[in-house]
Amino acid sequence: MTVSASFEPSRITTSPGEAAGLMLRLINENSASEVVTLRAQGELADHTVLSADTIRLDAGEVFEVPVVIDVNGGLPAGPHSSGIVISSGSGASSSAEATIDVLEAPAYEATLVPPRSTSGKAGRHRVMLVNRGNPPILVELEASPVDGVAEIDLGTNAVSLDAAAEASVDVRIVPPSRFWNGSTVDHEFVVHTRGSDGRTTELYGTFHQLPRVRSWLLPALVGMLGALVLGTIAWFWLLKPSVERIAQDEAADAVAADRAVLAEMITRLEDAAAEAAELPLGTPADLRLEASAAPGESATETFAVSSSRVLSVTDVVFQNPSGAVGRVSLLRDGDVLLESDLANFRDLDFHFVAPFEYEGGSTVAIELVCATPGPGESECTVGTSLTGFVDEAP
């Protein structure tokens, strides 16, 4: 087989998160037609998309095959080689190689989880850091109370992240004092982050400080004392005269029955107190959003939360069944909560200890930016499934 191949251009520069477009030029130098197959090789093989992998070439024919190389955000900066092996049915083969120069693009993402905590002692939060760029990055952290009262303890003041690496930093909010009863006291705080790329973020959070004695404990104790008083009155005014008039064995049975009733009442009060301590998020609910966009375009799909409801999202699953290249984001009232590169997954799920909360009247949305549709597709199609709970708005 004499089928020569070359890339045009043979070297290209691109940025992370973009698709590099090349043209593979094939020339059949034989006097007869050839059927060849194309296969990507090298370090960018998993990032290479061929418009066709089997081609018939007539004698002397020149044929150009579009080749797209997805340069995702985690690919390190510097030169990377992309190769194509051309094989015929007879077993002969040739190859072509191009160099992709990836530019340095530092970027990081910082999230406070959960944004609100509740405790009678100290608030516990965590700053989640993700290096979305391709060079290592140093992130410095500083925390301070908004009201200037609570003490903020950070697990560390600086974190170094390699490309595509993740890390977390514990945040502990210590109130100046504790109290026995009364209303909840809110301690607002902010965590400032600054990356070595110069970008800064501000993460605001709230610690709801509870009293040592919960509000439900006093009614439970009053109810228990009332039950004991009623039981005592019933014993002295109703049961004791009867016991004195009947036989000793019947009296013992009556006392046992009375104590069983009293124990059941106490058990119900304790169960009611335990249930009062639980704060359910509401009724289970689910939602699916789907967006489609042509190459180079974007699309948004939204859902409006009823003004009388609160939606708490505990699980998010992004779906990219066609293998499209681009980006998908989950938003709340236009603010990005999650953002992922489509080239990194077909199915990507997130499960949260503390949910994303959508207040009544807010908007749930997904935004799709399409770079390259999946093989055989004319547009990018991405779905997002969300599950959680719906409750009455306060």
C-alpha positions in Angstrom: 0.0 0.0 0.0 1.3 3.5 -0.9 -1.1 5.8 0.8 0.7 8.8 2.3 -0.8 10.9 5.1 0.0 14.3 6.6 -1.7 16.8 9.0 -2.5 20.3 7.9 -1.4 22.2 9.8 1.2 20.0 11.4 1.3 22.2 14.5 -1.5 24.2 16.2 -1.9 26.2 19.4 -5.1 26.1 21.4 -6.5 26.9 24.9 -7.8 24.4 27.4 -11.6 23.7 27.0 -11.4 24.4 23.3 -11.5 22.0 20.3 -8.5 22.0 18.0 -9.5 21.4 14.3 -7.0 19.8 11.9 -7.2 18.3 8.4 -5.7 14.8 7.7 -4.6 14.8 4.0 -4.6 11.3 2.4 -3.0 10.6 -1.1 -3.5 7.2 -2.8 -0.3 6.8 -4.8 -1.3 3.4 -6.1 -2.7 2.6 -9.5 -5.7 0.8 -7.9 -8.3 1.9 -5.4 -7.6 1.3 -1.7 -9.9 0.9 1.4 -8.2 2.2 4.5 -9.1 2.5 8.2 -8.0 5.3 10.5 -7.2 4.9 14.2 -6.1 7.6 16.7 -2.9 6.8 18.7 -0.6 8.6 21.2 -1.4 10.6 24.3 -4.3 12.4 22.8 -6.0 9.3 21.3 -8.9 9.5 23.8 -9.4 13.1 22.9 -9.4 12.7 19.1 -12.7 12.5 17.0 -12.5 11.5 13.4 -15.3 12.4 11.0 -14.8 9.0 9.3 -12.8 5.9 10.2 -13.1 3.9 7.0 -12.4 5.5 3.6 -12.3 4.3 0.0 -9.7 6.0 -2.1 -9.6 5.8 -5.9 -6.2 5.5 -7.7 -4.4 8.9 -7.4 -7.2 10.4 -5.3 -6.5 13.1 -2.7 -8.9 13.0 0.3 -9.1 15.3 3.4 -10.5 14.0 6.6 -11.6 16.6 9.4 -10.0 15.7 12.8 -11.2 17.4 16.0 -9.1 17.1 19.2 -10.8 18.1 22.4 -8.4 19.9 24.7 -10.1 19.6 28.1 -9.3 21.9 31.0 -7.2 19.2 32.8 -4.7 18.8 30.0 -1.3 20.1 31.1 0.2 23.1 29.3 2.8 22.5 26.7 3.2 20.4 23.5 1.2 17.2 23.0 1.4 14.8 20.1 -1.7 13.5 18.2 -1.2 10.6 15.8 -3.3 8.7 13.2 -2.5 5.2 12.0 -3.7 4.4 8.4 -4.2 0.7 7.7 -5.3 -1.3 4.7 -6.9 -4.8 4.4 -3.5 -6.2 3.3 -1.9 -5.3 6.6 0.2 -2.4 5.4 0.1 0.8 7.4 1.4 4.4 7.6 1.0 7.2 10.0 0.7 10.9 10.4 1.5 13.1 13.5 0.7 16.6 14.6 1.7 18.7 17.6 -0.9 20.5 19.8 0.6 23.3 21.9 -1.8 23.8 24.9 -1.6 27.3 26.4 -1.5 27.8 30.2 -4.9 28.7 31.6 -5.0 28.9 35.4 -8.5 28.7 37.0 -10.0 27.4 40.2 -13.4 27.0 41.8 -14.3 27.5 45.5 -17.6 26.4 47.2 -18.7 26.6 50.8 -20.5 23.4 52.0 -23.0 23.7 53.6 -23.7 27.5 53.3 -25.7 27.2 56.6 -25.2 25.1 59.7 -27.1 24.6 62.9 -25.8 23.6 66.3 -25.8 24.5 70.0 -22.0 24.4 70.2 -20.0 25.4 67.1 -20.7 25.6 63.3 -18.9 23.3 61.0 -18.4 24.0 57.3 -16.0 23.1 54.6 -14.4 25.0 51.7 -14.3 22.8 48.6 -11.5 23.7 46.1 -11.1 22.4 42.6 -8.3 23.3 40.1 -10.2 23.8 36.8 -7.1 24.9 35.0 -4.1 23.0 33.6 -1.2 24.5 35.7 -0.7 24.0 39.5 -2.3 26.8 41.5 -1.8 28.1 45.1 -5.0 29.2 46.8 -4.8 31.3 50.0 -7.7 31.5 52.4 -8.8 34.0 55.1 -12.0 33.9 57.1 -13.7 36.6 59.2 -17.0 37.1 61.0 -19.4 39.6 59.4 -20.7 40.8 62.8 -17.3 40.8 64.3 -18.2 38.5 67.2 -17.7 34.8 66.5 -14.2 33.3 66.2 -13.4 31.6 62.8 -10.9 28.7 62.7 -9.5 27.5 59.4 -7.9 24.1 58.9 -5.1 25.8 56.8 -4.5 29.2 55.3 -3.1 28.0 51.9 -3.7 25.0 49.6 -1.6 23.9 46.6 -3.5 22.1 43.9 -2.1 20.2 40.9 -4.0 20.4 37.6 -7.5 18.9 37.9 -6.9 18.2 41.7 -9.4 18.8 44.5 -9.0 19.6 48.2 -11.1 20.7 51.2 -10.5 23.0 54.1 -12.4 22.8 57.4 -14.1 25.9 58.7 -15.2 26.0 62.4 -17.3 28.9 63.8 -17.0 29.3 67.6 -19.6 31.7 69.2 -18.4 33.9 72.1 -20.7 32.3 74.6 -23.5 29.7 74.9 -27.0 30.3 76.3 -29.6 28.1 77.9 -32.8 29.2 76.2 -34.2 31.9 73.9 -34.2 32.5 70.2 -31.6 31.2 67.7 -28.6 33.5 67.2 -27.3 33.9 63.7 -23.5 34.3 63.1 -22.7 35.4 59.6 -19.1 35.0 58.2 -17.2 35.2 55.0 -14.3 33.2 53.6 -12.0 35.0 51.2 -9.9 33.0 48.7 -7.2 34.3 46.4 -5.5 32.2 43.8 -2.0 32.6 42.4 -3.7 33.6 39.2 -4.9 36.7 41.0 -8.6 35.7 41.0 -10.5 36.2 44.3 -13.8 34.9 45.6 -16.0 35.6 48.7 -17.9 32.7 50.2 -20.7 33.8 52.7 -22.1 31.5 55.3 -24.3 31.5 58.4 -24.1 29.5 61.6 -27.4 29.3 63.5 -26.6 28.9 67.2 -29.2 27.1 69.1 -29.8 27.3 72.9 -28.7 24.5 75.1 -32.3 23.7 76.0 -34.5 23.2 72.9 -37.8 24.9 72.6 -39.7 21.6 72.6 -38.2 20.3 75.9 -40.3 22.5 78.2 -43.7 21.5 76.7 -42.6 17.9 76.9 -41.6 18.2 80.6 -44.9 20.0 81.4 -46.8 17.3 79.6 -44.9 14.6 81.5 -45.6 16.3 84.8 -49.2 16.7 84.0 -49.5 13.0 83.2 -47.8 12.1 86.5 -50.1 14.5 88.4 -53.2 13.1 86.7 -52.0 9.5 87.4 -51.4 10.3 91.0 -54.8 12.0 91.4 -56.5 9.1 89.7 -54.7 6.7 92.1 -55.6 8.4 95.3 -59.2 9.4 94.4 -60.3 6.5 92.3 -58.1 3.5 92.5 -57.1 3.4 96.2 -60.6 3.2 97.6 -61.4 0.3 95.2 -58.2 -1.5 96.1 -59.2 -1.3 99.8 -62.5 -3.0 99.0 -61.4 -5.8 96.8 -59.1 -8.8 97.3 -55.3 -8.4 97.3 -54.9 -10.1 93.9 -57.3 -7.9 92.2 -55.6 -4.8 93.7 -52.2 -6.0 92.3 -53.7 -6.3 88.8 -55.3 -2.8 89.0 -52.0 -1.3 90.1 -50.1 -3.0 87.3 -52.6 -1.9 84.7 -52.5 1.7 85.9 -48.7 1.7 85.7 -48.8 0.3 82.2 -51.1 3.1 81.1 -48.8 5.7 82.7 -45.7 4.1 81.1 -47.4 4.2 77.7 -48.2 7.9 78.1 -44.6 8.7 79.0 -43.3 6.7 76.0 -45.6 8.7 73.7 -44.3 11.9 75.1 -40.7 10.8 74.6 -41.5 9.7 71.0 -43.1 13.1 70.4 -40.1 14.9 71.7 -37.8 12.8 69.5 -39.9 13.5 66.4 -39.9 17.2 67.3 -36.1 17.2 67.2 -36.1 16.0 63.6 -36.5 18.7 60.9 -37.5 16.9 57.6 -37.0 18.7 54.3 -40.5 17.9 53.1 -41.9 15.6 50.4 -39.6 13.8 48.0 -39.6 15.3 44.5 -37.7 15.0 41.2 -37.2 17.2 38.2 -35.5 16.7 34.7 -34.3 19.4 32.4 -33.0 18.9 28.9 -31.3 21.3 26.5 -30.1 21.1 22.9 -27.9 23.5 20.9 -26.1 23.6 17.6 -22.3 23.8 17.4 -21.0 27.1 18.6 -24.3 28.0 20.2 -25.8 27.8 23.7 -29.2 26.9 25.1 -30.9 27.3 28.5 -33.8 25.2 30.0 -35.5 26.6 33.1 -38.0 25.7 35.8 -39.7 28.2 38.1 -40.2 27.1 41.8 -43.7 28.0 43.1 -43.7 31.1 45.4 -45.3 28.9 48.1 -42.7 26.2 48.0 -39.0 25.6 48.8 -37.1 23.1 46.7 -34.1 21.4 48.4 -31.9 19.6 45.8 -29.8 16.7 47.3 -28.8 14.9 44.1 -27.8 16.1 40.6 -27.0 13.8 37.6 -25.7 15.3 34.3 -26.2 13.1 31.2 -24.3 13.4 28.0 -25.4 10.2 26.1 -24.1 11.2 22.6 -20.6 12.1 23.8 -20.9 15.8 22.9 -18.1 18.3 23.5 -18.9 21.5 25.4 -20.0 22.7 28.8 -23.1 22.3 31.0 -23.9 24.4 34.1 -26.6 24.2 36.9 -27.8 27.7 37.9 -30.0 29.3 40.6 -31.5 32.6 39.5 -28.7 33.0 37.0 -25.9 32.1 39.4 -23.8 29.0 38.6 -23.9 26.3 41.2 -22.2 23.5 39.3 -20.3 23.5 36.0 -18.8 20.5 34.1 -17.0 19.9 30.8 -19.0 17.5 28.6 -15.9 15.7 27.3 -15.2 14.3 30.8 -18.3 12.2 31.2 -21.3 10.4 29.8 -23.1 10.3 33.2 -21.9 12.5 36.1 -23.6 12.4 39.5 -23.4 14.6 42.6 -24.8 13.8 46.1 -24.8 16.4 48.8 -24.8 16.3 52.6 -26.4 19.7 52.6 -28.8 20.4 49.7 -28.9 23.3 47.2 -31.9 25.3 48.3 -34.2 27.1 45.9 -36.5 29.6 47.6 -40.1 30.2 46.4 -40.1 32.2 43.2 -36.5 31.3 42.3 -35.5 29.6 39.0 -33.8 26.3 38.4 -31.9 26.2 35.1 -29.3 24.3 33.1 -27.2 26.1 30.5 -25.6 24.2 27.6 -22.7 25.5 25.5 -22.1 23.3 22.5 -18.6 23.0 21.0 -18.9 19.8 19.0 -21.8 17.4 18.8 -21.3 13.7 19.4 -20.5 11.3 16.4 -23.4 11.2 14.0 -25.3 14.0 15.7 -26.1 17.5 14.4 -26.4 19.2 17.7 -25.4 18.7 21.4 -28.1 17.3 23.7 -27.6 17.2 27.5 -30.1 16.2 30.2 -30.0 16.9 34.0 -32.0 15.0 36.6 -32.5 16.5 40.0 -34.0 14.9 43.1 -34.7 16.2 46.6 -37.6 17.5 48.6 -40.4 20.1 48.4 -41.7 21.9 51.4 -44.0 24.8 52.3 -42.3 28.2 52.1 -41.8 29.7 55.6 
